[in-house]
Every structure is written in structure tokens, then in C-alpha cells.
């Protein structure tokens, strides 16, 4: 595993797009999950529905499929916690070109953008919710709301506007069929 402490400084200072933070939000009885991805510079959010389970293979397949549909300049790094769901990180890196970094154990602040975004997402999917009842279309609708919401950290631009300003027109349907 590549430690967050070896992550390049340009990722920390948010000068370029393509550096992501990711996590899982887990549903009731740990039987359902959604992958949450947020781009550090623009705060652009993607949600991936995991319909079967949240094993390392399922998560890897979802990440590989989603990142394959993004432009190469948006596939630089991914920072994640040390959960077992990322056991196949070498396969993800090989298939996507991402460099994956892992936060220290019990250090959610090292992925603060994702933790904040997960808090926003939990407004739609409270803890204890069966996440399997939500379709990818519904997750895309939540992404659209979050990506169109102005943020003070972006000078009152929305994540979508910030991404477009960088020349990238990403639609949440870009990741459609990630199941």
C-alpha cells in the first residue's frame, strides 16, 4: 500500500483536477453499499451503486468501469482509507492509470473532502437505510443536485461549473451501468 504521506504535494494543494477521494457508505446490516467519489479540486461527486456486495472484487470492478469512462486528465490519484474493499488496488491502478494512496488508520480528516461529501450524501441516504432500494438513476439525481449546488470554497461556483471551467463536461450518466 502507498501511504498518503508519499502523495505528491500538488494533490494536497488542489492545483489540478483528477485527484479523487473515495469511500463506501454502508447500508443497513452491512448488506448494501454505495461507492462515493469526490474530486478534490472541483468537489465533483460520483456515486456508484453496488448491487451485489461490497467485496474487494465488486468494488474494484465498479472503480475500473467508472474511471475508464472519465477523461485521462481526470485519472491521476485516488485516496482511500485502509478498508478491505480496496484489497485489489494493484489491479485498479493497472486498469485505470490511477495512483492509489491510503490514509492512516482512524484518520478520516486525511480524506476530509470525502468525509464532508459523505455527510451531504447521508442527508439523502441516512444510516440504517437499505441502499439496494436506490437505482443508479436515483444516485445520479443525487449527484446532479450535489454537483449543481454552489460552494463557498469554490467562490460560489458549483462543482459542475468548476469542472466545466477546467474544460471537462462530465455527466453523472457517464458512469451508468456500473453495477
C-alpha positions as CSV (number, residue, x, y, z in Angstrom):
1,X,0.0,0.0,0.0
2,X,1.2,3.5,-0.9
3,X,0.9,5.8,2.1
4,X,-0.8,9.2,2.0
5,X,2.5,10.6,3.3
6,X,4.1,9.8,-0.1
7,X,1.3,11.5,-2.0
8,X,2.7,14.4,-4.1
9,X,2.3,18.0,-2.8
10,X,0.2,19.1,-5.8
11,X,-2.5,16.7,-4.7
12,X,-2.7,18.4,-1.3
13,X,-2.8,22.0,-2.7
14,X,-5.6,21.2,-5.2
15,X,-3.9,22.9,-8.2
16,X,-5.0,20.3,-10.7
17,X,-8.1,18.2,-11.3
18,X,-8.0,14.4,-11.4
19,X,-7.2,13.7,-7.7
20,X,-10.0,11.9,-6.0
21,X,-11.0,10.8,-2.5
22,X,-13.2,7.7,-2.2
23,X,-15.1,5.6,0.4
24,X,-18.0,3.4,0.9
25,X,-21.2,4.3,2.6
26,X,-22.7,1.1,4.0
27,X,-26.4,0.4,4.3
28,X,-28.4,-1.5,6.9
29,X,-27.0,-4.7,8.3
30,X,-23.9,-4.1,6.1
31,X,-25.8,-5.8,3.1
32,X,-25.7,-2.8,0.8
33,X,-23.2,-0.1,-0.2
34,X,-22.5,2.9,-2.4
35,X,-19.1,4.0,-3.6
36,X,-18.6,7.7,-3.1
37,X,-16.0,9.5,-5.1
38,X,-15.2,13.2,-4.9
39,X,-12.7,15.1,-7.0
40,X,-10.5,17.3,-4.7
41,X,-10.2,20.5,-6.7
42,X,-13.8,20.8,-8.0
43,X,-15.7,18.8,-5.4
44,X,-17.4,17.0,-8.3
45,X,-19.1,13.9,-6.9
46,X,-19.8,10.5,-8.4
47,X,-21.8,7.7,-6.7
48,X,-21.6,4.1,-7.8
49,X,-24.3,1.6,-6.9
50,X,-23.0,-1.8,-5.8
51,X,-25.9,-4.1,-6.4
52,X,-24.4,-7.5,-5.3
53,X,-22.0,-6.9,-2.4
54,X,-19.1,-4.7,-1.4
55,X,-16.3,-7.2,-1.7
56,X,-12.9,-6.2,-3.0
57,X,-13.7,-7.7,-6.4
58,X,-17.0,-5.8,-6.7
59,X,-15.5,-2.5,-5.6
60,X,-12.6,-2.9,-8.0
61,X,-14.8,-3.7,-10.9
62,X,-17.0,-0.7,-10.2
63,X,-14.0,1.6,-9.9
64,X,-12.4,0.3,-13.0
65,X,-15.6,0.7,-15.0
66,X,-16.2,4.2,-13.7
67,X,-12.7,5.6,-14.2
68,X,-12.5,4.0,-17.7
69,X,-15.3,6.4,-18.7
70,X,-13.5,9.5,-17.4
71,X,-11.0,11.5,-19.5
72,X,-7.4,10.6,-18.8
73,X,-6.6,14.0,-17.2
74,X,-9.2,13.2,-14.5
75,X,-7.5,9.9,-13.6
76,X,-4.5,10.9,-11.5
77,X,-4.8,9.8,-7.9
78,X,-7.3,8.2,-5.5
79,X,-7.0,8.4,-1.8
80,X,-8.9,5.8,0.3
81,X,-9.0,4.5,3.8
82,X,-7.5,1.1,4.6
83,X,-10.7,-0.9,4.3
84,X,-10.6,-4.4,2.9
85,X,-12.7,-3.4,0.0
86,X,-9.5,-1.9,-1.6
87,X,-7.6,-5.2,-1.4
88,X,-7.4,-5.2,-5.2
89,X,-5.8,-1.8,-5.5
90,X,-2.9,-3.0,-7.7
91,X,-5.5,-4.3,-10.3
92,X,-7.4,-0.9,-10.1
93,X,-4.2,1.0,-10.7
94,X,-3.1,-1.1,-13.6
95,X,-6.5,-0.9,-15.3
96,X,-7.1,2.8,-14.7
97,X,-3.7,4.5,-14.5
98,X,-4.6,5.9,-11.1
99,X,-2.1,6.0,-8.3
100,X,-3.8,5.0,-5.1
101,X,-2.8,6.3,-1.7
102,X,-4.1,5.1,1.7
103,X,-4.9,7.3,4.6
104,X,-3.6,6.4,8.1
105,X,-5.9,4.1,10.2
106,X,-8.5,6.0,12.1
107,X,-7.6,9.3,10.4
108,X,-10.8,10.4,8.5
109,X,-9.5,14.0,8.3
110,X,-6.9,12.9,5.8
111,X,-9.8,12.4,3.4
112,X,-11.7,15.4,4.6
113,X,-13.3,16.3,1.2
114,X,-14.8,12.8,1.0
115,X,-15.9,12.8,4.6
116,X,-17.7,16.1,4.1
117,X,-19.3,14.9,1.0
118,X,-20.4,11.7,2.7
119,X,-22.2,13.8,5.3
120,X,-24.1,15.6,2.5
121,X,-24.9,12.2,0.9
122,X,-26.2,10.9,4.2
123,X,-28.9,13.6,4.0
124,X,-30.3,11.5,1.1
125,X,-29.4,8.1,2.5
126,X,-29.5,8.1,6.3
127,X,-27.6,5.4,8.3
128,X,-29.7,2.3,8.6
129,X,-31.1,2.7,5.1
130,X,-31.2,-0.3,2.7
131,X,-29.1,1.2,-0.1
132,X,-30.2,-1.6,-2.5
133,X,-33.6,0.1,-3.0
134,X,-32.0,3.0,-4.8
135,X,-31.3,2.7,-8.6
136,X,-28.2,4.2,-10.3
137,X,-30.6,6.7,-11.9
138,X,-31.6,7.9,-8.5
139,X,-28.0,8.1,-7.4
140,X,-27.3,10.1,-10.5
141,X,-30.1,12.5,-9.5
142,X,-28.4,13.0,-6.1
143,X,-25.1,13.6,-7.8
144,X,-26.7,16.2,-10.0
145,X,-28.1,18.0,-7.0
146,X,-24.8,18.0,-5.2
147,X,-22.8,18.9,-8.4
148,X,-25.1,21.8,-9.1
149,X,-25.0,23.2,-5.6
150,X,-22.8,26.3,-5.2
151,X,-20.0,26.0,-2.7
152,X,-18.3,28.8,-0.9
153,X,-14.9,27.0,-1.2
154,X,-15.4,27.3,-5.0
155,X,-16.2,31.0,-4.9
156,X,-19.9,30.2,-5.1
157,X,-19.5,28.1,-8.2
158,X,-21.0,24.6,-8.3
159,X,-18.7,21.6,-8.7
160,X,-20.1,21.1,-12.2
161,X,-19.3,24.7,-13.1
162,X,-15.8,24.3,-11.7
163,X,-15.3,21.2,-13.7
164,X,-16.6,22.8,-16.9
165,X,-14.3,25.8,-16.3
166,X,-11.4,23.3,-16.5
167,X,-12.7,22.1,-19.8
168,X,-14.4,18.9,-18.6
169,X,-18.1,18.2,-19.2
170,X,-18.7,15.2,-17.0
171,X,-22.2,13.9,-16.7
172,X,-23.2,11.5,-13.9
173,X,-24.6,9.3,-16.5
174,X,-21.0,8.8,-17.6
175,X,-20.8,6.1,-15.0
176,X,-24.1,4.5,-15.9
177,X,-24.2,0.7,-15.9
178,X,-21.7,0.4,-13.1
179,X,-23.4,-2.4,-11.2
